[in-house]
């Protein structure tokens, strides 16, 4: 394996003195450690300046670092949350990885209730409630909730309905609740208080801060130091919550941010992925653009080419500048994806803050992107040479290091809803826009061999029919499995007179990649750590892609079948119900009045729903 070099010392000099997250990578570009820093410049340098004095774990990690990457953030809190998101995504070898995904708390406001309340939660649900956060300081969250309840006296209990003979609880008697249960609370006045609380939690706390400071100064003038100290704590809690987290935006649909970048030698588009409201990663794509080409035109050209063949198109694209073809592109993407797609240039609010964060990061990327591109080329050549050895038994490699790999996996639950996933790698990097999904149509039950034969046949039949989405043929196929899976695929290719090598990715008893099967012989990969990790990465990505598609189909089927059996509930009402309540469980627990709040719902259909679930 060729020795790959990346000038760490030179790139240490380019580190910014700002908060952010850094990712240490090995020779293959796999993330082995994720950390946060108040100053990236100071923190990352420490690993390479004093590694000899560090503990054994750090010394071992440093010995495997071939390069590092970083993402700049606006505040330390943003860095902390992004660090958490990236650790969950990459599960790096040298990080302590939490198995529980509920790490940071949110403040939940139950705006779907007649009289909302606020409380701390670590669980996000699609129940039409408002969520604020996440927050790193749990104590500040607790203090803020206490403070807001004390000032605005919101309902503290979880009850939604109160019988005529309800008796107020202790919170009412000590002045911490308005006593909604008494029936004497004006709903409009209560709603105004809820709105003020939402303003504070949204970071628009200027008026509240001024009021609290005025009350604190008044209490101090009156020598009521206990109350002044209490108000001081309230002010600190509001300040802490004011550091609003921009890296996690609940309610934001799956979104891609498309930014352009010009380095010394090339032009790039940098694509940032926001999934489930969280900034989850980025990829850069080199472009051939003429001198003086406008950034907005480059972005538009990228969008047309990238998403035309992409298996996944998000519901929103965020760009830096207005594009002349925005409306046309939106219509085109909607036609490709089957759902609405918005192209937006945010001017204010959370999306603008997230875009600014990405812009700042792209500016930092420009300092080292050409060198990273060179290293990626070296990695691609080296891996190509190793794969060529397995296929031919000799030295050599692919022409100019260019090679395309397609990897296949089958997913089902006890033979039901069987699907196939096709993942594409060009060199060392995934080419996500070329990923493909297949619903298996001709095979019944848990027949992986038959399912593989169908998926592979359909893929290459589409190519032979001239389908542009399948026209680019791979240099080799990787199949999740051993000799039998390989034989099944080879039989299909032979019948279609297609000559492409097929290799099986074999796993050990711990479900980890062990080796490659080719021409009936198995090559042990553990003696070749870089190729071992590369094949393992492809195998895991293929498995993830297939099983994610299968789960999506299964969940969609479960959601639709329950409501489609109810008289009066068609596709339109079903979608409106799911959009309003977020889940079947919430619909099941809703009252007739709550169901009638859904647009287009009638009392008769609401009663049908209640009768069906009961």
N, C-alpha and C positions, 0 to 999 in steps of 0.2 A: 504493500500500500504506500502510495506516495506521501511524503511529508508535506503537510499543509501549513502555511505560515500566515499569520495575521499580526501586524505590527502593534502589539499591545501597548508598548511604551509610547508610540506615537499617538495612539488613540486615547491614552490616558490624559494627554495634554489638551485634548479637545473637549473633555468633560465640562459641563456647565456647573456653575456654583448655584444650583437651584434644587428644589425638592423634586423627587422623582422615584421611579422604580428601575432597578437594573436586573438584567438577566444574564447569568454566566452560561456559556454554551460549550459543548465539547467539539471534537473535530467534525462531527457530522452535522453540527448546528442544532443539536438537541439541547433544550433548556435543562440544566442540572441544578440551578439554584436561582431563586427569585428573592430579592431583598428590596427594602425601601430605604430612602436616605433623605435627611434634611438638606444635605449638600451632596449631590452625586460626585462632584469633584473630589471631595475629601473622603467619602466613604469607600468608593470603588478603589481608589489608590491604596487604601490600607491593606487590601488583600495581597497586593504585589510588593508592597514596601516592607512588610514585617511578617511575611508568611512563615518564616523560620521560627518565630516565637509563638505562633498560633498553636491551638490544640490539634490533635491528630486528624479530626474530621475536617477542619479548615485546610490543613496541609494537603490532605488527600484531594479535596475539592479543587484547590488551586492547581494541583498537578495535572488536572484534567481540563482546565479552562483553555480553550483554543481561541475564544473571542468573547466579547461581551456586547450587550445591546442595552439601550436604556430608553425610557419614555418619561419625558418631563411632565410635571404636574404643577398646579397652581399653589397648592398648600400641602403641608405634611399630612393632613387628614386625607386628601385626595390620594396621595401616594400610598397611605396605609390601606385604603379600600381597594385600590387597583392591585396592590400586592396580594391581597386576599383573593381577588378574582383570578389573577394569573396563577397563583399556587393551586387553586381548585382546578384550573384548566389544564395545566401542564403536569401537576403532581411531580415536581422535580425530585431527583434522587436525594439531594442533600438538604431539602426542606423538611420540617415537621409538617406533615399533611394531615389536616383534620378530616375525619370521616364524616363528622356532622356538618352539614352545609349551613346550619342556622348559627352563624357566627356573630354578626353585629345586630343590635336592636334597631327597630323602627318605632315610630309613634303612629298608631292607627287611630283614625277618626272615622266613626261609623256613620257616615253621611247618608247611608241608605236607611237609617232609622228616623222616626219622627222626631225624636230628641237625641241627637248624637252624643257620644261620649268619646274620650280619648284614653288610651292605655298603651303600655309598652308591649311589643310583640317581636318575636324573631321569625315569624312565619308570614309569608306573603301569600294572600289568597285573592283570586279574582271574584270578589264579592261586592264590587262597586264601592268599597270603602276607599278613603284617601290614606296614603301612606307617606310619611315624611322620614327621610333618612337615606341610607343607614348612618348611624352615628358610632364613633369609636369610643366615646366617653359614656359608659353606662350610668355612672353616678350623675352626670349632668342630665341625662334623659329622665332619670327618676326625680331629680330635683325640679326639672322643668314641668313635668306632669303635675307634681304636687303644687307648684307655684301657679300654674294655669288653672287648676281646679280650685285653688284657694281664691284667686282673683275673680274668675268668671263663674265659679260655682256650677259647673256642668254636672250632669247626671253621672254617678259613680258606678251604679249597678248595671248588670247586663240585661235586666228586664226590659221588654219592649212594650208590654201591655200591663195595665194596672187596673184590677177590679175596683169597684166603687168603695169597697171596705178596706182598701190598702192602708197600711199604717207606715208613716215615714220611719226611715232607719236613723241610726245614730248620726250619720253625716248631715242630715237635715237639721237635727237638734243642735249640733255644734257649729252650724253656719257654713258648712262646706258643700252644700247641695241646695238647689232651689226648691226641691220637693216636687218633682214632676208627678210623683205618685199621688199627690194631694189633689191634682186636677186644677190647681189654681195658678199655673205658670202660663204666661202669655207666650204662644208659640213664636210669634214674630220677634219678640224681644229675645227669646232664647236663641232663635236663628241668628240674630245680630251678634250675640256673644260668640256663637260658634264661628261666625265669619271672622271675628277679631282674632280668635285663637288660630284659625287657619292662616291669617296674615302673618302672625308672629312665627308660626312653624315654617312658613314659606320663605322666611328671611326678611320680610318687609316689617321690621320691628322698630322702626325709628320712633313712631308715636308712642308705642308701649314703653320703650326705653326712657323716653323723656318723662312720661308719667311716673314710672317707677323711681327715677332719679329725684323728681320733685317730691314724691312722698318720702323718700329716704332722707332728703335734706330737711324736710319739715319735721320728721320724727327726731332727727338729731338736734334740731333747734329746740324741740320740746323736751330734750334730755331723755327721750324714750329710746335708749340705745339698743334694747333687745329687738324692738321692731325695726330699727334702722339696720341692724346686722342681718335680720331676716330678709329685708328688702335688698340689701347688698348681695346676698346669696341668690336671690331671684334674678338680679341683673346679670350676675356671672353665668347663671344657667341659660338665660336668653342669649347672651353673647356666644356661649359654646354652641348652642343650636344654630346660631347665625352663620357659622362656618358651613354653609350648605354644600352637600356632597354632589359634585357634578359628574363623577365617574359612574354613578348608579342612578338611573332615572326610571323609577317605576312607572308603568303605563306607556312608556315609549315603545312603539312596535319595533320588530326587528328592522334594523337600519344599517345602511352602509354609508360611510362618509368618503367622498371622492375628492382627493386633493392632488394638485400637481406639484412637481418638484423638479428643479433644474440644478444639476450638479455641474462640476467642471467639464465633464466629458459627455454626459448623457442627460436625457429627460426621462422622468418617471411619473407614473401615477401611484400614489400611496392610498391603499384602500384600508380603512378602519372598519372593524365589524362591531356593531352594538347588538348583543343578543340578550333577550330577556331583561332589557333595561340596563345591561352592563357592558362597558367597554371591554371586549374580550380578546382583541388582538389586531394585528395589521399585517399587510403584505404589500410589497412594492413590485411594480411591473415596469420594465424598461420599454421605452417607446422610440420609434423613428419619426421624428417631427421636424419639419423645416424650420430654418432660422426665422425668428420673429413670429412664430405661431402663437396665437393668444391662448392663455391658460384655459379660458372657458371653452374654446374650440377643441383643445386637446382633451379636456374632460368629456365633452360631448362625444367625440370620436371613440374614446375608451368605453363609455357606457354602451354605445351601439355594438361594439365588437365583443366586449366582455360578457354582457348579459344575453346576447343573442343565443348562445349555446349553453348558458348556465343552467344547472339543475335547480338552483335556489335563487329566487329573485325576492329581495325584501320588499316591504310595503312602503318604505321611504328611502330616498337617497338625499343626502345632504351634500351640497356643493358650495364652493367658495363664491362663485359669481353667477348672476342670472345668465341663462343660455337662451339664445334665440329660438332654439328648437324644443324648449321645455315641454310645451303642450303636446307636440308631436311625439316626443320621446316617451312621455307618460302613457299616451295611447298605445304606443308600440309595446312598451313593457307590460301594460295591462293585457294586451292580446297574447303575449308570450306566457305570462304567468297565470292568467285566469283570475287575478284579483287586482284591485286598484293600486296604483303606485304613484306616489307623490315625489316630485323633485323640488326641494326647497332650499332657499338661502336664508337661514335664520338671522333675524336682526336683533333679537333680544331674548332674554330668558335662558332656560336650561340648555336648549339646543345650541344657542349661540355660544354659551360658555364651553360646551363640549367641543364645538368646532374650533374655538380659540385655543383650547388645550391641544387639539390635534395639529393645528397650524404651528404652534410653538414646538411641538415634537418634530414635525417635518423639517423645520428650520435646523434643528439639531441633527437630524438624519443626514442632511446635505453635507455635513462635515466628513462623513466616513462612508457614504453609500457607494462610491466608486471602488474603494478598497474592498468592501464587503462583496460587491459584485464579482471582483476578481477572485476572491476566495471561493465563492459559490461555483465559479467555473472550474476551479481546481478540484473541488469536491466532486463535481459532476464527472470530470475526466477520470478521477481515481476510482469512483464507484463503477463507472462503465468498464474500466479495465478488469476489475474483479469479477463482474458479471460475465464478461467475455471469456475469462478463464474457465468458468463453470460450463459455459455453453460449448466452447471449442477445445478446452484443455490446453490452450497455448496462450502466448502473450498477444497483445494487441488491444483493440478497443473499437468503439463505435466511431464512425466518421465525425470528426470535429467534436467528439464528446456528446453528440446529440443522440438521445435515445428516449423512447416513450414506453412507459410500462402501464398496462391495465391490470387491475387486481379485482377479483370477484369473490363475493361471499353471499350465502343464502341465509335468510332469517325467517322463522315462523314460530308459532306456539302450538305444539302438538299437531303439526301439519295444517294449521288453519292460518289464512291470510299470508301465504308464503310470498316473499318478495326477494328480489336480487338487487345487490348494490354493485356498481362499477365505479371504482376510484382510479384516477389517473395521476401518475407522477411523470414529470419530465425532468430528468436528472434527479437531483436530490430534493426537489420541491414539488408539492402537490399542485395540480392544475384544476382547481375546484370548479371552474366553469365548464369543464368537460366531464364532470361526474354525471352518472346516469342512474336512474331507478327503473326497476321492472316489476310489475305485478305478474306473478306466475299464473298462467291461464290453463295450461294443458295437463298439469300434474296434480293428482289428489293425494292428500296425506303427506307424511314427513319423508319425502323422497328427495334427498339433497342431490343425488346424481342426476335424476330426471330433471330437477329444477335447474341445475347448472347447464345441462344440455339445452334446455329451452332458452335460457337467458343468453348464452353464448351464441346460439343459432340466430336469435332475433337481432342481436347486436350486429353480427356480420352480414345478415340478410339485408339489414337497413343500409349498410355500407355498399353492398353489391347493387342495391336499388338506386343508389345515387343520392341518398339522404345526406345533405351537407353536415348535419349534426353528428354523423358517424363516419364521415369520409376519411378522416385521418386514422390510419391503421397503426397499431402498436408494434414495437420491435420485439416484445415478449409479453406473455401473459403470466400472471401470478394467480394461483388458485388457493383458497383457504382449505387446505386438506393435503392428503398424501397421494399414494400411487393410484388409488381407485378414482379419486376426483380428477386427477390428471388424465387418466385413461378415458374417462367420460368426455372430457373436453376435447382431447386429441381426436376421438372418433368423430365428433361434429366437424372439426376443422378439416379432417381428412376427407369427409364426404363432400365438403364445400370446396375442396381443392385449394385450401388456404394453408400456406406454409409459414407458421409462426411458432417459435418455441414456447412450450408450456411448462412452467415450473410449479411444483406444489410447496406451499409453506407449511411445514410440519411443526406441530407443537409438542412439548414434553408433558409429563404428568401434572405439571403446575400450570398448564395452559399458556406457556410462554413459547416463543419461537425457538425451535431447536435447530432446524436445518432446511435445506432446499432439496426437493426431489426432482431429478431430471433424467430422462431416458432410463428409468428404473433404478437409478443409483441415488443415494442420499449424500449430500455434502454437509458435513457438520460445520455450522457457522460460528461456534463458540471460540474457535481458534482465530477468527477474523472479527474482532470486536466492532469495527466500524460497519462492515457489511451486515453483521448480526443485528446491530441497532437499526440500520436502515431498513432491512426486511421486516423487523419487528414493528417499526413505525408504520410501514405500509399495511401490514396485517391488522394492526389495531385500528387504523383509520378506516379500512374497508369494513371491518366488523362494526365499528361505531356508525358508519354511514348506513349500512344495511339495517341494523337493529333500530336506528332512529326512525327510518322510514316505516318499518314494520309497526313500531309502537304508535306512530302517528296515525296510521290506517286503523289500527285496533281501537285507539281512543276515539277516533272520529266515528267509527262504526257503533261503539258503545253509546256515544252521546246522541247520535241521531236516532238510533232504534227506539230508545225509551220514549222520546217525544213524538216520533212519527206514528206511534200506535194510538195516539190520543185523538179523538174526534174533534175536528175543528182546528187542529194544529198542522198547518202546512209548512213548507220550507221557510216562508217569510216570517211567520210567527215563531217558528222554532229558532231561527237565527236571532230574532229580536229578543226572545226569552234568554238565550244563552249570552247575548251581548249585555243584557241588563243585569242578570244575576250571576253570570260567570261560571256556574256549575250546575249540574243536575241536582246535586244535594241541596243547593240553595233554593232552587225552584220547588223541590219537594217540600221544603219547610216553610214556603211562603204562604201567606194568607190570601184570601180572595181579593181583598183590597190592594195588597201589595202586587199581586199578579195583574190587576187592572191598571196599574201605573205604567205597564209596558205599552208602547205605542201599538195601536191596532187590536188590542185585547178587549174582548167583551166579557160581561159577567158570566154568560152561559159557558164560554170556553174555559174561563178561570175555574168554574165549578167542575167542569169535565177533568181538568188537570188535577184538582184536589181529589176528586173521586178516584181517578186512575191510580194515584200514588198511595191512597189509603185503602 
